[in-house]
Amino acid sequence: MQTTFTEEQLKDPGISRANEILRSCVHCGFCTATCPTYQVLGDELDSPRGRIYLIKDMLENERKPDAKTVKHIDRCLSCLACMTTCPSGVHYMHLVDHARDYIEKNYDRPWHDKALRWVLARILPYPTRFRVALLLAKIGKPFAPLIPDARLRAMLAMAPKRIPPVSRNDDPQSFAPAAVRKMRVALMTGCAQKALNTDINDATIRLLTRLGCEVVVAEGAGCCGALTHHMGKTDESHGTAARNIRAWTREMDGAGLDAIVINTSGCGTTVKDYGHMFRTETLAEDAKRVSGIAMDISEVLMKLDLPQGAAKGLRVAYHAACSLQHGQKIKTFPKDLLKRAGFEVVEPADSHLCCGSAGTYNLMQPEISAKLKARKVRTLEAKQPDIIAAGNIGCMMQIGSGTGVPIVHTVELLDWATGGPKPPALVEKI
């Protein structure tokens, strides 16, 4: 793609990167075949190629974003399926992230949009606030049909039937390995996950220590910054990310770390991109170091000796989170591990398509999200599974709200198969 940025514009690192990405696009349109919003809406402007044209025009002309451009960019899930499909290696993630930052700084949203985004940014990354919000949503849930705004109804619908108790495992501390130490790792305990499902971190700690890891929950680490980053709130996202970088580099420079383990794949995609996010800031070198040892839990488990399990007689439908298969390019590890643990693993049709969760997308674009959820649930249930497994809390909440099949994190099944307790979601189902 030909671009016409001026030399002065290209002095901006964000514009310079956008220019590189735009020039790598050859207009082929392969991305439209795997774009969930294009599949649902059929509008070229709701495809990666269409959004690329909108972004190019906006940035080149330093144009104030209009409502049409913002609408189509807001509809992007950032599922990154287009990056998996693209034969030219177009790094769409960095381009759309820059566009969102530009929109946030140059577009005056309607007050109700601005208010919703402000509330989400002030609640979701903070576990205590999020718990309080979930409790209030649970109280208000019976009144949802009376609320005209679909987005507010979606927020009420998000409240789980049971809000889990606070887990003390999320406090800064160290967990000793059960046997000879093979690795020392820091576990990212996250933010929303600490409010929505405490079983995942508990299972991760049990499994890693059982397999010979010393597990550290670092003082000062928290939200990865993804939720605000994808809203274009760069200062906020970099603020939370910087706290993580400082917390983990203290551990790296102290007793040392072999890996930073992340069991929420949406967070993993962001942490692995810290090197790019901070490339022009004072934390650039430390951010690069952190990104260099950040690993999804499945990557770490592949380095450890997970015992071969006997057949469980349970059929597991594996849902590949977009942030894992497209963002981190991890496609086989979770399935390999589940099979090794003794589970029968099946995959749904169109496994590359998003479930519609995508961070805050199901709250800000509930109609599109609902259509994607219905499609994903339909394809998963068609496999007649006993259990659905996924590696991302957002996907688990999204799919779980549309099916009666129990859904658990992959690590919960692996913990159970190697001596841990049966996942609570399975116990409740029985």
Buried (B, 14 or more C-beta within 10 A) or exposed (E): BEBEBEEEBBEBEBBEBBBBBBBBBEEEEBBBEBBBBBBBBEEBBBBBBBBBBBBBEBBBEEEEBEEEBBEBBBBBBBBBBBBBBBEEEBBBBBBBBBBBBBBBEBBEBEEEBEEBBEEBBEBBBBBEBBBBBBEEBBEBBEEBEEBEEEBBBBBBBBBBEEBBEBBEBBEEEEBEBBEEEBBBBBBBBBBBBBBBBBBBBBBBBBBBBBBBBBBBBBEEBBBBBBBBBBBBBBEBBBEBBBBBBBBBBBBBEEEEBBBBBBBBBBBBBBBBBBBBBBEEEEBBEBBBBBBEBBBBBBBBBBBBEBBEBEEBEBBBBBBBBBBBBBBBEBBEBBBBBBBBBBBBBBBBEEBBBBBBBBBBBBBBBBEBBBBBBEBBBEBBBEBEBBBBBBBBBBBBBBBBBBBEBBBBBBBBBBBBBBEBBEBBBBEEBE
